[in-house]
């Protein structure tokens, strides 16, 4: 029986890889007809029209693999919860795809994101209590905080998706953390979803690192939502996964606050995130993404360590690392300006 199960699981992995490859090639080929071509402007980090919507292939492959895994017994979750799980992923994918092809006002986007997050939080078997230091949260307040946390990270992931490989590396490292911790807590929904995401992302990165294809909103919305949603299934995973996203959370938060203080429209496209500024001052997409990968791995290690120790100093350490990186980028900017003057 175990051999049969292992064979089915291996076949599912192959399905993810092959299906993702086929879909990505189709998206690249038919991007103009699908209205999935990103035209560069003064805020873009790329210079030529490039297909976007690579996330569509990732999510469709993930959905197919999840259905196979559930129907073959590799995912043990009730039919109601599994239907809701698939539904919220599909709804977020649709919202992201529509956002890729037409402009959706910020308020409308937020309303739909909140609605989808609320469906997930109020319907799925997620954590019912969250404790930190000396206080504990439960009930409607916890549900509200989870919805806000989901929506915040959906948009943070979207804000940080601007350089080849950058978001892909972050998604893979976060998925590996979920895969490892999912095994520890014996949650097969988390382990299967994380594994399928990793396989699809590896195939995607083969195109993305070469600048042939972007995730698009369909990818950044859904992947950001999905990774954070999985962390909510067990309260012990919330801080570890958040630590894995340390740089995304730090960079997006500081940038938004700075733009608000400077009376700039925080929700409009721009190139003022620290990772974008690193690219502007001379680091290539590949250099920024590879440096990012190194730190994503460091933050992932901090997250896993927190899972075992619950040492709050690890959160402080992550904040200090992010602050130092931001200072290095800022100092480099100042040096370049002084040399030019």
Buried (B, 14 or more C-beta within 10 A) or exposed (E): EEEEEEEBBEEBBEBBBEBBBEBBEEBBEEBEEBEBBBEEEEEBBBEEEBBBBBBBBBBBBBBBBBBBBBEBEBBEBEEEEBEBBBBBBBBBBBBBBBBBBEEBEEEEBBEBBBBBBBBBBEBBBBBEEBEEEEEEBEEEEBBEEBBEBBBBBBBBBBBBBBBBBBBBBBBBBBBBBBBBBBEBEEBBBBBBBBBBBBBBBBBBBBBBBEBBBBBBBBBBBBBBBBBBBBBBBBBBBBBBBBBBBBBBBBBBBBBBEEBEEEEBEBBEEBBBBBBBBBBEBEBEBBEBBBBBBEBBBBBBBBBBBBBEEBEEEBBEBBEEBBEEBBEEBEEBBEEEEEEEE
